């Protein structure tokens, strides 16, 4: 497997951005770790089986017939996604109601994509009918069983729902997500406005995928095609961020901060000595940023130490419990104690930017929750702060979404008024996309960058 990775997988670069200088007695070290993968594309199908496998889970509950355009859009979107599959990719389609049923190919197996299987799958989609309830955990569990039948390095799910998970207990969905985490990634979409944002985003978060709203059924085909194209661009799976810290140090948090905010802290698995692994999912040609915060003992002024060592690793999919097959890249996080207050109190631009982006996601969620509770004053304050942060960071997309919920009087000051009437789709779109961030526009100087 190591030879396969070296020969065909993307090349990874790890860059660390920070202000390494700390004032006397300071103990918190912050750094932004930028991981960039390049050089993927067009890998051959391995001789021992498919390199990638995808399962599409389509909500077929009774509500998908109200209006009928939802079921029609779901069939059309799934067909478009199937058409996007590359030859040699293993795939299946599941109909999800209060139970999960195999639509294609059936028999507890996956089909291998080619002209004939894609045509057969499109034919099978004609039999999708809306009836029954919603038990998403059962859909995910069946997808997991199907994906485990092939030795593919890339395992991915696409899930569509239009309603709430009303036919199983919340703990049943949580148990299914816990069982699937690390086995496959999953993009989740809600169509219409009758689904629960927290459920859909929670599925995507647990399975390291994306979440979004598709308010109009006719937009599903384009969205499914884009999701499948993204999945087809992945070349290496189960990549992990490994963080080593010295004796006496402790990791306060590890968060993905671009392209979305995702707290990975609680997902740590120990990798002795003094190391922990944080899952990042599958990669193609792309770049992501992570905010690492470490607490270290504070020595005397003039002392320098290695606060953390960051490594990107990949595990052999054939040996999920075995040692890492290869280190893909690494970087260092430093700490230098100084009595130069200018140097010690300068906030690194990358750290400052992403601290603000994380706060932006948080205050949007808080503001919308306060509005639902009827606390208009609190909602106005929090959403005003969101407008201020979006404006200051150049997050134009989030600023546009906020403008559909509040009337902006002064963006720089965060002065807003709640709109008297807010379309449900606009509110759900803002909530679903609140964790999307923008990158820092200008790179910091070279003395802030440590390879």
C-alpha positions in Angstrom: 0.0 0.0 0.0 2.8 2.4 0.8 4.2 2.0 -2.7 0.8 2.7 -4.1 0.5 5.9 -2.0 3.9 7.1 -3.1 3.3 6.4 -6.8 -0.3 7.7 -7.2 -1.6 9.7 -4.3 -1.6 13.5 -4.0 1.5 15.2 -2.7 0.9 17.0 0.6 2.5 20.2 2.0 2.1 21.2 5.6 2.7 24.9 6.5 2.5 26.4 10.0 1.5 30.0 10.6 1.9 31.5 14.0 3.5 34.2 16.2 5.9 32.0 18.2 6.7 34.8 20.6 5.0 34.8 24.0 5.2 37.1 27.0 6.5 36.0 30.3 4.2 33.4 32.1 2.1 32.9 28.9 1.2 29.2 28.3 -1.1 29.2 25.3 0.4 28.6 21.9 -1.8 29.0 18.8 -1.0 28.1 15.2 -2.8 27.7 11.9 -1.8 24.6 10.0 -2.4 24.7 6.3 -2.5 21.4 4.5 -2.5 21.4 0.7 -2.8 18.4 -1.5 -1.9 18.5 -5.2 -1.2 16.2 -8.1 -4.2 13.8 -7.8 -6.4 12.7 -10.7 -7.0 9.8 -12.9 -5.8 6.9 -10.8 -6.1 3.5 -12.4 -8.5 0.9 -11.0 -6.4 -1.4 -8.7 -6.2 -5.0 -9.8 -7.6 -6.3 -6.5 -10.8 -4.3 -6.5 -12.4 -0.9 -6.9 -10.5 2.1 -5.5 -13.7 4.0 -4.6 -17.2 3.1 -3.5 -20.3 5.3 -3.2 -23.8 4.6 -1.8 -26.6 7.0 -2.5 -29.4 7.1 0.1 -32.7 8.6 -1.2 -35.5 9.6 1.2 -38.6 7.7 0.0 -40.8 8.6 3.0 -44.4 9.6 2.3 -43.7 13.3 2.6 -41.5 13.1 -0.5 -44.8 13.2 -2.5 -45.8 16.6 -1.1 -45.3 18.1 -3.6 -44.6 15.3 -6.1 -41.8 17.4 -7.5 -39.6 16.3 -4.6 -39.7 12.6 -5.5 -39.3 13.5 -9.2 -36.4 15.7 -8.4 -34.8 13.0 -6.2 -35.0 10.4 -9.0 -33.6 12.8 -11.6 -30.8 13.9 -9.2 -29.8 10.3 -8.3 -29.7 9.5 -12.0 -27.4 12.5 -12.6 -25.1 11.4 -9.8 -24.9 7.9 -11.3 -24.1 9.3 -14.7 -21.1 11.1 -13.0 -19.6 7.9 -11.7 -16.3 6.9 -13.2 -15.9 3.5 -14.7 -14.7 1.0 -12.1 -16.2 2.7 -9.1 -18.4 0.5 -6.9 -21.9 1.9 -6.2 -25.3 1.2 -4.8 -28.6 3.0 -4.3 -30.7 2.7 -1.1 -34.4 3.8 -0.7 -34.8 5.1 2.8 -38.1 5.1 4.8 -38.7 3.7 8.3 -36.4 1.0 7.1 -33.7 0.8 4.4 -34.1 -1.1 1.2 -31.6 -1.9 -1.6 -32.8 -0.4 -4.9 -29.8 -1.3 -7.0 -28.0 -3.6 -7.5 -29.5 -5.6 -4.6 -28.3 -8.9 -3.0 -26.2 -7.1 -0.4 -23.5 -6.1 -2.9 -22.3 -3.2 -4.9 -22.2 -2.8 -8.7 -19.2 -1.7 -10.7 -19.8 1.3 -12.7 -19.8 1.0 -16.5 -22.3 1.8 -19.3 -24.5 -1.2 -18.6 -24.7 -0.9 -14.8 -25.3 2.9 -15.0 -28.2 2.2 -17.4 -29.6 -0.5 -15.2 -29.4 1.7 -12.1 -31.3 4.5 -13.9 -34.0 2.0 -14.8 -34.2 0.8 -11.2 -34.8 4.4 -10.1 -38.2 4.4 -11.9 -39.5 2.1 -9.1 -38.8 4.6 -6.3 -42.1 5.5 -4.6 -42.9 7.7 -1.7 -44.4 5.8 1.3 -43.5 5.2 4.9 -41.6 7.0 7.6 -38.0 8.2 8.3 -35.3 6.3 10.2 -32.0 7.6 8.9 -29.9 5.5 11.2 -31.1 2.4 9.4 -30.1 3.9 6.0 -26.6 4.7 7.2 -26.2 1.2 8.7 -27.1 -0.5 5.4 -24.8 1.8 3.5 -22.0 0.8 5.9 -22.7 -2.9 5.4 -22.6 -2.5 1.6 -19.5 -0.4 1.6 -17.7 -3.0 3.7 -18.1 -5.6 1.0 -15.4 -4.0 -1.1 -11.7 -3.1 -0.2 -12.0 0.4 -1.5 -9.8 3.1 0.0 -12.4 5.8 -0.7 -15.8 5.0 0.8 -18.5 7.7 0.5 -22.2 8.3 1.0 -24.7 10.8 -0.3 -27.8 11.2 1.7 -31.0 13.1 0.8 -33.9 13.7 3.2 -36.9 16.0 3.3 -38.1 15.4 6.8 -37.3 14.8 10.5 -36.0 11.5 11.7 -39.3 10.7 13.5 -39.3 6.8 13.3 -36.3 6.1 15.4 -35.0 7.5 18.7 -32.2 10.1 18.6 -29.9 7.7 20.4 -30.4 5.1 17.6 -29.2 7.7 15.0 -26.3 8.5 17.3 -25.3 4.9 17.6 -25.4 4.5 13.8 -23.3 7.6 13.3 -20.7 6.4 15.9 -20.5 3.0 14.1 -20.1 4.6 10.7 -17.6 7.2 11.7 -14.2 6.5 10.2 -15.7 3.8 7.9 -17.0 6.3 5.3 -17.6 9.9 4.7 -21.0 11.3 3.9 -22.5 14.4 2.3 -26.1 15.2 3.5 -28.7 17.4 1.9 -32.1 18.6 3.0 -34.7 19.3 0.3 -37.5 21.7 1.0 -38.0 23.2 4.5 -39.5 20.5 6.6 -36.3 18.8 7.7 -34.2 19.5 10.9 -31.0 21.5 10.3 -29.3 20.1 13.4 -30.0 16.5 12.2 -28.6 17.0 8.7 -25.6 19.0 9.7 -24.9 16.5 12.6 -24.8 13.7 10.1 -22.4 15.5 7.8 -20.2 16.6 10.8 -20.0 13.1 12.3 -19.1 11.6 8.9 -16.7 14.4 7.8 -18.9 15.4 4.9 -20.8 18.5 3.7 -24.3 19.6 4.6 -26.5 22.0 2.6 -30.1 22.9 1.9 -31.7 22.5 -1.6 -34.8 24.6 -1.1 -36.2 23.8 -4.6 -36.4 20.2 -5.9 -35.4 21.2 -9.4 -32.0 22.2 -8.1 -31.3 18.7 -6.8 -29.7 17.4 -10.0 -27.1 20.1 -10.2 -26.3 19.6 -6.5 -26.0 15.8 -6.7 -23.8 16.1 -9.8 -21.5 18.5 -7.9 -21.3 16.2 -4.9 -20.5 13.2 -7.0 -17.9 15.0 -9.0 -16.3 16.0 -5.7 -16.4 12.4 -4.4 -14.8 11.2 -7.7 -12.0 13.7 -7.1 -10.9 12.0 -3.9 -7.7 9.9 -4.2 -6.7 9.0 -0.7 -8.8 8.1 2.4 -8.5 8.0 6.2 -6.0 10.8 6.4 -5.3 11.9 9.9 -3.7 14.9 11.6 -1.2 13.6 14.2 -0.2 16.0 17.0 2.8 15.3 19.2 3.2 17.4 22.3 6.1 17.5 24.8 6.0 16.3 28.4 3.8 18.7 30.5 1.9 20.1 27.5 -1.8 19.6 26.8 -3.8 20.0 23.6 -6.6 22.5 24.3 -8.3 22.1 20.9 -7.9 21.1 17.2 -10.4 22.6 14.8 -10.7 22.6 11.1 -11.3 26.2 10.2 -11.4 26.2 6.4 -13.4 25.6 4.2 -15.7 25.0 7.2 -15.5 25.1 10.9 -15.4 21.6 12.5 -14.2 20.9 16.0 -12.1 17.7 16.0 -10.9 17.9 19.6 -13.2 15.2 21.0 -12.4 12.8 18.0 -8.8 12.3 19.1 -7.5 8.7 19.3 -4.3 8.1 21.2 -1.1 7.3 19.3 1.6 6.9 21.9 4.0 8.2 22.9 2.4 11.7 23.7 0.6 11.9 20.3 -3.0 11.9 19.2 -4.7 11.4 15.8 -7.5 13.6 14.5 -9.6 12.4 11.5 -9.7 14.5 8.3 -11.4 12.1 5.9 -10.6 11.8 2.2 -8.5 14.1 0.1 -8.2 15.1 -3.6 -6.6 18.3 -4.9 -7.6 20.8 -2.2 -6.4 22.8 0.8 -7.7 23.0 4.3 -6.7 25.0 7.4 -6.6 23.8 11.0 -6.4 25.8 14.2 -4.2 24.1 16.8 -4.0 25.4 20.4 -1.6 23.8 22.9 -1.0 24.7 26.6 2.6 24.4 27.7 4.6 25.1 30.9 5.9 28.7 31.0 9.7 28.8 31.5 11.9 31.9 31.9 12.2 34.7 29.3 14.6 33.7 26.5 13.6 30.0 26.6 12.5 28.4 23.3 10.8 25.0 22.9 9.0 22.8 20.4 5.3 23.2 21.5 4.0 20.6 19.1 4.9 18.5 16.0 2.2 18.1 13.4 2.2 15.2 11.0 -0.2 14.1 8.3 -0.5 10.3 8.2 -2.5 7.8 6.2 -3.4 4.3 7.3 -3.6 1.2 5.2 -7.3 0.6 4.5 -6.5 -3.2 4.5 -5.3 -2.8 8.1 -7.6 -0.3 9.9 -6.1 -1.1 13.3 -2.5 -1.2 12.1 0.3 1.3 12.2 0.4 4.3 9.8 1.6 3.3 6.4 3.1 6.7 5.5 3.8 10.2 6.8 2.5 12.6 4.1 3.9 15.8 5.5 4.8 17.5 8.8 5.4 20.9 10.5 6.5 22.4 13.8 4.8 24.7 16.3 7.3 26.7 18.3 7.2 28.8 21.5 9.7 31.5 22.4 9.4 33.6 25.6 10.4 37.2 25.3 10.2 40.5 27.2 9.7 42.4 23.9 6.0 43.3 24.3 5.6 44.3 20.7 6.7 40.9 19.5 4.8 39.1 22.2 1.5 40.8 21.7 1.3 40.7 17.9 -1.5 38.4 16.8 -0.7 36.4 13.8 -3.1 37.4 10.9 -4.0 33.7 10.2 -4.9 33.0 13.8 -6.8 36.3 14.2 -8.8 35.7 11.0 -9.9 32.1 11.9 -10.7 33.0 15.5 -13.1 35.5 14.0 -14.5 33.0 11.6 -15.2 30.5 14.4 -16.9 33.2 16.4 -19.0 34.1 13.3 -20.3 30.5 13.1 -21.1 30.5 16.8 -22.9 33.9 17.0 -25.1 33.0 14.0 -26.2 29.8 15.7 -26.8 31.6 18.9 -28.7 34.4 17.2 -31.1 32.1 15.3 -31.7 30.1 18.5 -32.6 33.2 20.5 -35.0 34.3 17.7 -36.7 30.9 17.8 -37.1 31.4 21.6 -38.7 34.9 21.0 -35.7 36.8 22.4 -35.6 39.5 19.7 -33.2 41.7 21.6 -30.7 38.9 22.2 -31.1 37.7 18.6 -30.5 41.2 17.2 -27.3 41.6 19.3 -25.8 38.3 18.2 -26.8 38.6 14.6 -25.4 42.2 14.6 -22.1 40.8 15.8 -22.3 38.2 13.0 -22.8 41.0 10.4 -19.8 42.9 11.9 -17.6 39.8 11.7 -18.7 38.8 8.2 -18.1 42.4 7.0 -14.6 42.7 8.6 -13.4 39.3 7.3 -14.7 39.7 3.8 -17.1 36.7 4.1 -19.4 38.0 1.4 -21.5 34.9 1.0 -22.4 34.8 4.7 -23.0 38.6 4.7 -25.6 38.1 1.9 -27.3 35.3 3.8 -27.4 37.5 6.9 -29.0 40.4 4.9 -32.0 38.1 4.3 -32.6 37.8 8.0 -31.7 41.3 9.3 -31.8 44.8 7.9 -28.2 46.1 8.1 -27.9 49.8 9.1 -24.1 49.8 9.8 -22.2 46.7 8.9 -18.9 47.8 10.4 -20.5 48.6 13.7 -22.8 45.6 13.6 -26.0 47.7 13.8 -29.0 45.7 12.5 -32.7 45.2 12.9 -34.5 41.9 12.7 -36.7 41.7 9.6 -40.4 41.5 10.4 -40.9 38.6 8.1 -38.2 36.0 7.3 -38.6 33.2 4.8 -38.1 29.8 6.4 -35.8 28.8 3.6 -33.6 31.8 4.1 -33.3 31.2 7.8 -32.5 27.5 7.3 -29.9 28.4 4.6 -28.1 30.7 7.0 -28.1 28.1 9.7 -27.0 25.3 7.5 -24.2 27.3 5.9 -23.1 29.2 9.0 -19.9 27.2 9.4 -18.6 28.0 5.9 -15.5 30.2 6.1 -13.3 32.3 3.8 -9.5 32.0 3.6 -7.1 34.7 4.6 -6.7 36.9 1.5 -3.1 37.9 2.1 -0.4 35.5 3.2 1.7 36.5 6.2 5.3 37.3 5.9 7.9 34.5 5.7 9.1 35.0 9.3 5.7 33.9 10.5 5.8 30.7 8.5 7.6 27.6 9.8 7.9 24.5 7.6 
